[in-house]
């Protein structure tokens, strides 16, 4: 095993009080501020309107409640207008709420005390902001303040401030409610963090980027999410069959990364199948059990870790999560997350890590398939350009070459006709020049011409009538099929090549182009009155049909690209007929691709 160490520090987020990711902070604080204002107004109304249930120290109660109403209104105005720092308003308002609610509870110990309404509001606001841990801390603080202030009030000789059994029961109620509300808030907070994590995945995978770089960035983020101290990513290179191993270690808020190359998997975990992920909350003693989950068949079972099984961070590891990396259902490695504290992993943690790694592997595979599709598209486009050059520019060059040879012969036999032939040659050169310029402009355009098939065929018929003196009749069906641009383009090029061959090889003067649409197929027929195919194109059958290979290669390739079948029929002195049949599903798929 050889090792290449790259110690790269990464700043990690501190695990203080912070809002959950993806949470609209301003909206949350606006809702909390608005509810606080409504509750303070309600509390003031309850205490002052009902004279049958007086508060202790009514004058003090009115002052405390009035000041709290003013504070709530001012804070609502500041939050609504975004005049305060979003990072500090949560902590500041929570501290003020705890103190003020405790004072209100002290001075409103009558029968209409708003004790639970205000305390539950404070607990809910903390739960929405920071989850379970902060909620429990604030709940314990409120539960301790309440009886403590009652005892303090009695010591100060508040009239009626008598310590009763209710002052012990209410803190217990608060602790139960606080735990339940905190759990719900933590569940929502974790769900938002998961969603934020999943939304970051598409940005992590970029084209022309090795998968290890994206996966290592993902594992580094997973350390923060799971609040783990170590992680290992092992990927097998399918070409060399060696393992690239990234080791992550987080200390004092910073993450260090080292890369090494191993001949074998450094952590084989042979007790689990290659497609299984597992969770172990006590990895030190030999024979401890783990929960294994098979990603492919969805089965879960408990297994025993054999003695001597290597584990990342062997000396300090307490709990372990492992997820397999599968590419096209083939194991390529695994991700291991290690905690060095006594905090245990949950089944929810295992399921999320499996989901995370699975989505990451799928994202990498999607990028790879996209790159492959682009390569195929480039090859197809090169083939299309080759066919277009063969059907256009190369044919023009062939015609020019024939006229040059004719001029050579006329020099010896009839020099007087050379002037006329040179004029024809000049016209052929100009025609070829225009064709090349037109084709280059098409290549520079963002897409192919958007003409429909019928406009293209009409223009083609006019072109051959003027240039080649070939009369072309385009037979339109009663119901013209709606074809995608790509199919119309290929059919037009097939007709162009068929007409060019009819003129140059068959010396045809008339041709018919017919397109028909049936339920399951599209038919194209090009028929001419030329001399037909001569020797060298293979033997025809009794009906005059030639092998498909007798057609020009560009027509054969375009037909194959459309998924169609090609038939060539000819009779000496009676012309040739080229018929093309395309499945309806083929040009329907082309239409979806064009869209």
C-alpha positions as CSV (number, residue, x, y, z in Angstrom):
1,X,0.0,0.0,0.0
2,X,1.3,3.4,-0.9
3,X,0.0,6.6,0.6
4,X,-0.3,10.2,-0.7
5,X,-1.2,12.5,2.1
6,X,-3.1,15.7,1.3
7,X,-3.9,17.5,4.5
8,X,-6.5,20.1,3.5
9,X,-8.2,22.1,6.2
10,X,-11.8,22.8,5.7
11,X,-13.7,25.2,7.9
12,X,-16.6,23.5,9.5
13,X,-19.7,25.1,10.9
14,X,-19.9,25.4,14.6
15,X,-22.8,23.6,16.3
16,X,-24.3,26.5,18.1
17,X,-27.8,27.9,18.0
18,X,-28.7,28.4,14.3
19,X,-31.8,28.2,12.2
20,X,-32.4,25.1,10.1
21,X,-31.2,25.2,6.5
22,X,-33.7,26.2,3.9
23,X,-35.8,27.9,6.5
24,X,-37.2,31.3,5.5
25,X,-35.7,33.1,8.6
26,X,-37.5,36.4,8.1
27,X,-40.9,34.7,7.6
28,X,-40.4,32.5,10.7
29,X,-39.4,35.5,12.9
30,X,-42.4,37.5,11.5
31,X,-44.8,34.7,12.5
32,X,-43.2,34.4,16.0
33,X,-43.3,38.2,16.5
34,X,-46.9,38.4,15.4
35,X,-48.0,35.6,17.7
36,X,-46.1,37.2,20.6
37,X,-48.0,40.5,20.1
38,X,-51.3,38.7,20.0
39,X,-50.5,36.7,23.2
40,X,-49.4,39.7,25.1
41,X,-52.6,41.6,24.2
42,X,-54.6,38.5,25.2
43,X,-52.8,38.2,28.5
44,X,-53.3,41.9,29.4
45,X,-57.0,41.5,28.6
46,X,-57.4,38.4,30.7
47,X,-55.7,40.0,33.7
48,X,-57.4,43.4,33.6
49,X,-60.9,42.6,32.3
50,X,-62.0,39.9,34.9
51,X,-62.2,41.6,38.3
52,X,-63.3,38.4,40.0
53,X,-59.8,36.9,39.6
54,X,-57.4,39.6,40.6
55,X,-53.7,39.3,40.0
56,X,-51.1,39.5,42.8
57,X,-49.8,43.0,42.9
58,X,-52.2,44.3,40.2
59,X,-50.2,47.5,39.8
60,X,-47.0,45.6,39.2
61,X,-48.8,43.2,36.9
62,X,-50.2,46.0,34.8
63,X,-46.8,47.6,34.5
64,X,-45.1,44.3,33.5
65,X,-47.8,43.4,31.0
66,X,-48.0,46.8,29.5
67,X,-44.2,46.9,29.1
68,X,-44.3,43.5,27.5
69,X,-47.0,44.6,25.0
70,X,-44.9,47.6,24.0
71,X,-41.8,45.5,23.6
72,X,-43.8,42.9,21.5
73,X,-45.2,45.7,19.3
74,X,-41.7,47.3,18.8
75,X,-40.1,43.9,18.1
76,X,-42.8,43.1,15.5
77,X,-42.2,46.4,13.8
78,X,-38.5,45.8,13.7
79,X,-38.7,42.2,12.4
80,X,-41.4,43.1,9.9
81,X,-39.3,45.8,8.4
82,X,-36.1,43.8,8.7
83,X,-34.4,46.5,10.8
84,X,-32.7,44.0,13.1
85,X,-29.9,41.5,12.5
86,X,-31.3,38.1,11.6
87,X,-28.5,36.3,13.3
88,X,-29.1,37.9,16.7
89,X,-32.9,38.5,17.0
90,X,-33.7,34.9,17.8
91,X,-31.3,34.6,20.8
92,X,-32.1,38.1,22.1
93,X,-35.9,37.7,21.9
94,X,-35.8,34.2,23.5
95,X,-33.8,35.5,26.5
96,X,-36.2,38.4,26.9
97,X,-39.2,36.1,26.6
98,X,-37.9,33.8,29.3
99,X,-37.4,36.6,31.8
100,X,-40.6,38.4,31.0
101,X,-42.8,35.4,30.9
102,X,-41.4,34.3,34.3
103,X,-42.3,37.7,35.8
104,X,-45.7,37.7,34.3
105,X,-46.3,34.2,35.8
106,X,-45.3,35.7,39.2
107,X,-47.7,38.6,39.1
108,X,-50.7,36.8,37.5
109,X,-51.2,34.0,40.0
110,X,-54.9,34.3,40.0
111,X,-57.5,31.9,38.7
112,X,-57.1,33.4,35.2
113,X,-53.4,33.0,35.0
114,X,-52.1,32.8,31.4
115,X,-49.3,30.5,32.6
116,X,-49.5,27.8,30.0
117,X,-50.2,30.0,27.0
118,X,-47.1,32.1,27.4
119,X,-44.8,29.3,28.4
120,X,-45.9,27.1,25.5
121,X,-45.4,30.0,23.1
122,X,-41.8,30.4,24.3
123,X,-41.1,26.6,24.0
124,X,-42.7,26.5,20.5
125,X,-40.6,29.5,19.2
126,X,-37.4,27.8,20.4
127,X,-38.4,24.5,18.9
128,X,-39.1,26.0,15.5
129,X,-35.7,27.8,15.6
130,X,-33.3,25.3,17.0
131,X,-34.8,21.9,17.6
132,X,-34.8,19.5,20.6
133,X,-31.6,20.4,22.5
134,X,-32.3,24.1,22.8
135,X,-35.9,23.4,23.5
136,X,-35.1,21.2,26.5
137,X,-32.6,23.7,27.8
138,X,-35.1,26.5,27.7
139,X,-37.8,24.3,29.2
140,X,-35.7,23.3,32.1
141,X,-34.8,27.0,32.6
142,X,-38.5,28.0,32.7
143,X,-39.4,25.1,34.9
144,X,-36.7,26.1,37.4
145,X,-37.6,29.9,37.3
146,X,-41.3,29.4,38.0
147,X,-41.1,27.9,41.5
148,X,-38.0,29.8,42.3
149,X,-39.7,33.2,41.6
150,X,-42.7,32.1,43.7
151,X,-40.4,31.4,46.6
152,X,-38.6,34.7,46.0
153,X,-41.9,36.5,45.9
154,X,-42.9,35.1,49.2
155,X,-39.5,36.1,50.7
156,X,-40.1,39.6,49.5
157,X,-43.5,39.4,51.2
158,X,-45.8,39.6,48.2
159,X,-49.3,39.4,49.4
160,X,-50.8,36.1,48.4
161,X,-47.6,34.7,47.1
162,X,-48.2,31.3,48.7
163,X,-46.2,28.3,47.6
164,X,-48.7,25.6,46.7
165,X,-48.6,22.1,45.1
166,X,-49.6,23.6,41.7
167,X,-46.2,25.3,41.7
168,X,-44.6,21.9,41.6
169,X,-46.9,20.3,39.1
170,X,-46.7,23.0,36.5
171,X,-43.0,22.6,36.0
172,X,-43.5,18.9,35.5
173,X,-46.2,19.6,32.9
174,X,-43.8,22.0,31.2
175,X,-41.0,19.4,31.0
176,X,-43.4,16.9,29.3
177,X,-44.8,19.5,26.9
178,X,-41.3,20.8,26.2
179,X,-39.9,17.4,25.3
180,X,-42.8,16.6,23.0
181,X,-42.7,20.0,21.3
182,X,-38.9,19.9,21.0
183,X,-39.1,16.4,19.4
184,X,-41.5,17.7,16.8
185,X,-39.3,20.7,16.1
186,X,-36.2,18.5,15.8
187,X,-38.0,16.3,13.4
188,X,-39.0,19.2,11.2
189,X,-35.5,20.7,11.5
190,X,-33.9,17.4,10.4
191,X,-36.3,17.0,7.5
192,X,-35.3,20.5,6.3
193,X,-31.6,19.7,6.7
194,X,-32.1,16.5,4.7
195,X,-33.9,18.4,2.0
196,X,-31.2,21.0,1.9
197,X,-28.6,18.2,1.6
198,X,-30.4,16.5,-1.2
199,X,-30.8,19.8,-3.1
200,X,-27.1,20.3,-3.0
201,X,-26.4,16.9,-4.8
202,X,-27.0,18.1,-8.4
203,X,-24.5,20.9,-8.0
204,X,-21.9,18.5,-6.6
205,X,-21.7,16.5,-9.8
206,X,-20.3,18.3,-12.8
207,X,-19.3,17.1,-16.2
208,X,-15.6,16.2,-16.9
209,X,-15.0,15.8,-13.1
210,X,-13.8,12.7,-11.4
211,X,-16.4,11.0,-9.2
212,X,-14.1,11.0,-6.2
213,X,-14.0,14.8,-6.0
214,X,-17.7,15.1,-5.8
215,X,-18.1,12.2,-3.4
216,X,-15.4,13.5,-1.1
217,X,-17.2,16.9,-1.0
218,X,-20.4,15.0,-0.2
219,X,-18.7,13.0,2.7
220,X,-17.3,16.2,4.1
221,X,-20.8,17.6,4.3
222,X,-22.1,14.3,5.8
223,X,-19.6,14.8,8.7
224,X,-21.4,18.0,9.6
225,X,-24.9,16.5,9.2
226,X,-24.3,13.4,11.3
227,X,-22.0,15.3,13.8
228,X,-19.4,12.6,13.4
229,X,-15.7,12.8,14.0
230,X,-14.3,10.6,11.2
231,X,-15.3,9.3,7.8
232,X,-13.8,7.2,5.1
233,X,-14.6,6.9,1.4
234,X,-13.1,3.9,-0.5
235,X,-13.6,3.7,-4.3
236,X,-12.4,0.9,-6.5
237,X,-10.9,1.9,-9.9
238,X,-12.4,-0.6,-12.4
239,X,-9.4,-0.3,-14.7
240,X,-6.5,-0.8,-12.2
241,X,-8.6,-2.6,-9.6
242,X,-6.9,-0.5,-6.9
243,X,-8.7,1.5,-4.2
244,X,-8.6,5.2,-3.7
245,X,-9.2,6.0,-0.1
246,X,-10.1,9.4,1.3
247,X,-9.8,9.7,5.1
248,X,-11.6,12.6,6.9
249,X,-11.0,13.7,10.4
250,X,-12.7,16.6,12.2
251,X,-11.0,18.2,15.2
252,X,-11.9,21.5,16.8
253,X,-14.2,22.6,14.0
254,X,-11.8,21.9,11.2
255,X,-11.8,18.9,8.8
256,X,-8.6,17.4,7.5
257,X,-8.5,15.2,4.4
258,X,-5.8,12.6,3.4
259,X,-5.8,10.5,0.2
260,X,-4.1,7.1,-0.2
261,X,-4.0,4.4,-2.8
262,X,-4.4,0.8,-1.7
263,X,-4.1,-2.4,-3.5
264,X,-7.0,-4.0,-1.5
265,X,-10.0,-2.7,0.3
266,X,-8.7,-1.4,3.6
267,X,-12.0,-2.0,5.3
268,X,-13.6,-5.1,3.7
269,X,-16.4,-5.7,6.2
270,X,-16.7,-9.3,5.1
271,X,-19.5,-10.1,7.5
272,X,-21.8,-7.9,5.3
273,X,-22.7,-8.4,1.6
274,X,-21.1,-5.9,-0.9
275,X,-24.6,-4.4,-1.4
276,X,-25.4,-4.0,2.3
277,X,-25.1,-1.0,4.4
278,X,-25.1,-1.3,8.2
279,X,-25.2,0.5,11.5
280,X,-23.2,-0.5,14.6
281,X,-23.6,1.5,17.8
282,X,-20.9,-0.5,19.8
283,X,-18.0,-1.5,17.6
284,X,-15.4,-2.2,20.3
285,X,-16.3,-5.5,21.9
286,X,-15.9,-8.6,19.7
287,X,-19.2,-10.2,18.7
288,X,-21.3,-7.0,18.9
289,X,-24.3,-7.0,16.6
290,X,-25.1,-4.7,13.7
291,X,-28.2,-3.9,11.7
292,X,-27.6,-4.6,8.0
293,X,-29.8,-3.4,5.1
294,X,-29.5,-4.7,1.6
295,X,-29.9,-1.9,-0.9
296,X,-30.9,-4.1,-3.8
297,X,-33.6,-6.3,-2.3
298,X,-34.6,-4.1,0.7
299,X,-34.1,-6.8,3.4
300,X,-32.9,-6.0,6.9
301,X,-31.2,-8.4,9.3
302,X,-28.9,-8.4,12.3
303,X,-25.4,-9.8,12.0
304,X,-22.4,-10.2,14.3
305,X,-19.1,-8.4,13.8
306,X,-16.3,-11.0,13.8
307,X,-13.3,-10.3,16.0
308,X,-10.5,-8.5,14.3
309,X,-12.7,-6.7,11.8
310,X,-10.9,-3.5,10.8
311,X,-12.9,-0.3,11.5
312,X,-12.0,3.3,10.6
313,X,-10.6,5.0,13.7
314,X,-10.2,1.6,15.4
315,X,-8.9,2.9,18.7
316,X,-11.5,5.7,19.3
317,X,-14.6,4.6,17.2
318,X,-17.8,4.2,19.2
319,X,-20.5,4.1,16.5
320,X,-20.3,3.3,12.8
321,X,-22.5,3.9,9.7
322,X,-21.6,2.3,6.4
323,X,-23.2,2.6,3.0
324,X,-22.2,0.8,-0.3
325,X,-21.4,2.8,-3.4
326,X,-23.2,1.1,-6.3
327,X,-22.8,2.1,-10.0
328,X,-25.2,0.3,-12.2
329,X,-25.9,-2.2,-9.4
330,X,-22.2,-3.0,-9.3
331,X,-20.3,-2.5,-6.0
332,X,-17.6,0.2,-6.4
333,X,-16.7,0.9,-2.7
334,X,-18.3,2.2,0.4
335,X,-18.7,5.2,2.7
336,X,-18.1,4.9,6.4
337,X,-19.1,7.6,9.0
338,X,-17.7,7.2,12.6
339,X,-18.6,8.8,15.9
340,X,-16.1,8.8,18.7
341,X,-18.7,9.8,21.3
342,X,-21.3,7.7,23.0
343,X,-24.1,9.3,21.0
344,X,-25.7,6.5,19.0
345,X,-26.8,6.4,15.4
346,X,-30.5,5.7,14.6
347,X,-32.2,3.7,11.9
348,X,-33.2,7.0,10.3
349,X,-29.5,7.9,10.1
350,X,-28.7,4.7,8.3
351,X,-31.6,5.1,5.8
352,X,-30.6,8.7,5.0
353,X,-27.0,7.8,4.4
354,X,-28.1,4.9,2.1
355,X,-30.4,7.3,0.3
356,X,-27.7,10.0,0.1
357,X,-25.0,7.7,-1.3
358,X,-27.4,6.1,-3.7
359,X,-28.6,9.4,-5.1
360,X,-25.0,10.6,-5.4
361,X,-24.0,7.4,-7.3
362,X,-27.0,7.9,-9.5
363,X,-26.1,11.5,-10.1
364,X,-22.6,10.5,-11.1
365,X,-24.0,7.9,-13.5
366,X,-26.4,10.4,-15.0
367,X,-23.4,12.7,-15.7
368,X,-21.5,9.9,-17.3
369,X,-24.5,8.9,-19.4
370,X,-24.9,12.5,-20.5
371,X,-21.3,12.7,-21.5
372,X,-21.7,9.4,-23.4
373,X,-24.8,10.7,-25.1
374,X,-23.0,13.8,-26.2
375,X,-20.2,11.7,-27.7
376,X,-22.8,9.6,-29.6
377,X,-24.5,12.8,-30.8
378,X,-21.2,14.1,-32.0
379,X,-20.5,10.9,-34.0
380,X,-24.0,11.0,-35.4
381,X,-23.6,14.6,-36.4
382,X,-20.3,13.8,-38.1
383,X,-22.0,11.0,-40.0
384,X,-24.8,13.4,-41.1
385,X,-22.2,15.9,-42.3
386,X,-20.4,13.2,-44.2
387,X,-23.7,12.2,-45.9
388,X,-24.5,15.8,-46.7
389,X,-21.1,16.4,-48.2
390,X,-21.4,13.2,-50.3
391,X,-24.9,14.1,-51.5
392,X,-24.0,17.7,-52.3
393,X,-20.5,19.0,-52.6
394,X,-18.8,15.7,-53.6
395,X,-21.4,15.2,-56.3
396,X,-20.8,18.7,-57.6
397,X,-17.1,18.0,-57.7
398,X,-17.8,14.7,-59.6
399,X,-19.8,16.7,-62.1
400,X,-17.0,19.2,-62.5
401,X,-14.5,16.5,-63.0
402,X,-16.7,15.0,-65.8
403,X,-16.9,18.3,-67.6
404,X,-13.1,18.8,-67.3
405,X,-12.6,15.4,-68.9
406,X,-15.1,16.4,-71.6
407,X,-13.1,19.5,-72.3
408,X,-9.9,17.5,-72.7
409,X,-11.6,15.3,-75.3
410,X,-13.1,18.3,-77.1
411,X,-9.6,19.8,-77.5
412,X,-8.8,16.9,-79.9
413,X,-12.2,16.4,-81.5
414,X,-14.2,19.6,-81.6
415,X,-12.3,22.7,-80.1
416,X,-15.2,25.0,-81.1
417,X,-17.4,23.5,-78.4
418,X,-14.9,24.1,-75.6
419,X,-16.2,27.7,-75.1
420,X,-19.7,26.3,-74.4
421,X,-18.4,23.6,-72.1
422,X,-16.2,26.0,-70.2
423,X,-19.3,28.1,-69.6
424,X,-21.2,25.1,-68.3
425,X,-18.1,24.3,-66.2
426,X,-18.1,27.8,-64.8
427,X,-21.8,27.5,-63.9
428,X,-21.2,24.2,-62.2
429,X,-18.4,25.7,-60.1
430,X,-20.6,28.6,-59.1
431,X,-23.4,26.2,-58.2
432,X,-21.0,24.1,-56.1
433,X,-19.7,27.3,-54.4
434,X,-23.2,28.4,-53.6
435,X,-24.0,24.9,-52.2
436,X,-21.0,25.0,-49.9
437,X,-21.8,28.5,-48.6
438,X,-25.4,27.5,-48.0
439,X,-24.3,24.4,-46.2
440,X,-21.8,26.3,-44.0
441,X,-24.5,28.8,-43.1
442,X,-26.7,25.8,-42.0
443,X,-23.9,24.5,-39.9
444,X,-23.3,27.8,-38.2
445,X,-27.0,28.2,-37.4
446,X,-28.3,27.1,-34.0
447,X,-30.5,24.4,-35.5
448,X,-31.5,22.9,-38.8
449,X,-33.9,24.7,-41.1
450,X,-37.4,24.5,-39.7
451,X,-39.1,24.1,-43.2
452,X,-41.7,21.3,-43.3
453,X,-41.3,18.4,-45.7
454,X,-43.7,19.7,-48.3
455,X,-42.0,23.1,-48.6
456,X,-38.6,21.4,-48.9
457,X,-39.9,19.0,-51.6
458,X,-41.4,21.8,-53.6
459,X,-38.2,23.8,-53.4
460,X,-36.3,20.7,-54.4
461,X,-38.6,20.1,-57.4
462,X,-38.1,23.7,-58.6
463,X,-34.3,23.4,-58.2
464,X,-34.0,20.2,-60.3
465,X,-36.4,21.6,-62.9
466,X,-34.2,24.7,-63.4
467,X,-30.7,23.1,-63.0
468,X,-31.1,19.6,-64.4
469,X,-34.2,20.0,-66.6
470,X,-35.9,17.2,-64.6
471,X,-39.6,17.6,-64.3
472,X,-40.5,16.5,-60.7
473,X,-44.1,15.9,-59.6
474,X,-44.7,15.9,-55.8
475,X,-47.8,13.9,-55.0
476,X,-49.4,15.2,-51.8
477,X,-51.6,13.0,-49.7
478,X,-55.1,14.2,-48.7
479,X,-54.0,14.4,-45.1
480,X,-50.5,15.6,-44.9
481,X,-48.6,14.0,-41.9
482,X,-47.1,16.3,-39.3
483,X,-43.4,15.3,-39.2
484,X,-40.7,16.5,-36.9
485,X,-37.9,18.7,-38.4
486,X,-35.2,16.0,-38.2
487,X,-37.3,13.4,-40.1
488,X,-38.3,16.0,-42.7
489,X,-34.7,16.9,-43.2
490,X,-33.5,13.3,-43.7
491,X,-36.4,12.5,-46.1
492,X,-35.5,15.6,-48.1
493,X,-31.9,14.6,-48.4
494,X,-32.9,11.1,-49.5
495,X,-35.1,12.5,-52.2
496,X,-32.3,14.9,-53.3
497,X,-29.8,12.0,-53.7
498,X,-32.4,9.8,-55.5
499,X,-33.2,12.6,-58.0
500,X,-29.5,13.4,-58.5
501,X,-28.8,9.7,-59.3
502,X,-31.8,9.5,-61.6
503,X,-30.4,12.5,-63.6
504,X,-26.7,11.6,-63.7
505,X,-26.9,7.8,-64.0
506,X,-30.3,7.2,-65.4
507,X,-30.6,10.3,-67.6
508,X,-34.2,10.7,-66.5
509,X,-36.4,13.6,-67.6
510,X,-39.4,13.0,-65.3
511,X,-39.8,11.8,-61.7
512,X,-42.5,11.4,-59.2
513,X,-42.1,11.8,-55.4
514,X,-44.9,10.4,-53.3
515,X,-45.3,10.4,-49.5
516,X,-48.1,8.5,-47.7
517,X,-49.1,7.9,-44.1
518,X,-50.7,4.8,-42.7
519,X,-51.6,4.0,-39.1
520,X,-48.3,2.4,-38.3
521,X,-45.9,3.4,-41.1
522,X,-44.8,6.3,-43.3
523,X,-44.0,5.6,-47.0
524,X,-41.8,7.5,-49.4
525,X,-41.5,6.5,-53.1
526,X,-39.3,8.1,-55.7
527,X,-39.9,6.9,-59.3
528,X,-38.2,8.1,-62.5
529,X,-38.3,7.3,-66.3
530,X,-34.6,6.9,-66.8
531,X,-32.6,3.9,-68.0
532,X,-32.7,2.1,-64.7
533,X,-29.7,0.6,-62.9
534,X,-27.0,-0.8,-65.1
535,X,-24.6,-3.7,-64.4
536,X,-22.7,-3.8,-61.2
537,X,-25.6,-3.3,-58.8
538,X,-26.3,-7.0,-58.1
539,X,-28.8,-9.4,-59.6
540,X,-32.5,-8.5,-59.4
541,X,-35.3,-11.0,-58.5
542,X,-38.2,-11.9,-60.8
543,X,-40.1,-8.7,-59.8
544,X,-37.1,-6.5,-60.6
545,X,-36.1,-5.8,-56.9
546,X,-32.4,-5.3,-56.2
547,X,-30.6,-5.9,-52.9
548,X,-30.8,-2.9,-50.6
549,X,-27.0,-2.5,-50.9
550,X,-27.5,-1.3,-54.5
551,X,-28.8,2.0,-53.3
552,X,-26.2,4.8,-52.6
553,X,-24.6,4.5,-49.2
554,X,-25.8,7.9,-48.0
555,X,-29.4,6.8,-48.7
556,X,-28.8,3.5,-46.8
557,X,-27.4,5.3,-43.8
558,X,-30.2,7.9,-43.6
559,X,-32.8,5.1,-43.9
560,X,-31.1,3.2,-41.1
561,X,-31.0,6.3,-38.9
562,X,-34.8,6.6,-39.3
563,X,-35.2,2.9,-38.5
564,X,-36.8,2.2,-41.9
565,X,-36.5,-0.4,-44.6
566,X,-35.4,0.3,-48.2
567,X,-36.3,-1.4,-51.5
568,X,-35.0,-0.7,-55.0
569,X,-36.8,-1.8,-58.1
570,X,-35.5,-1.3,-61.6
571,X,-36.1,-2.5,-65.2
572,X,-33.8,-1.8,-68.1
573,X,-35.1,1.2,-70.1
574,X,-38.1,1.7,-67.8
575,X,-36.5,3.6,-64.9
576,X,-36.1,2.9,-61.2
577,X,-38.2,3.1,-58.1
578,X,-36.9,3.6,-54.6
579,X,-39.3,3.0,-51.8
580,X,-38.7,3.7,-48.1
581,X,-40.9,2.5,-45.2
582,X,-40.5,4.1,-41.7
583,X,-42.3,2.9,-38.5
584,X,-44.6,5.5,-37.1
585,X,-42.9,5.0,-33.7
586,X,-39.6,6.2,-35.2
587,X,-40.7,9.6,-36.3
588,X,-42.9,10.0,-33.2
589,X,-39.7,9.5,-31.1
590,X,-37.9,12.1,-33.3
591,X,-40.7,14.5,-32.6
592,X,-40.3,14.1,-28.9
593,X,-36.5,14.7,-29.2
594,X,-37.1,17.8,-31.3
595,X,-39.5,19.1,-28.7
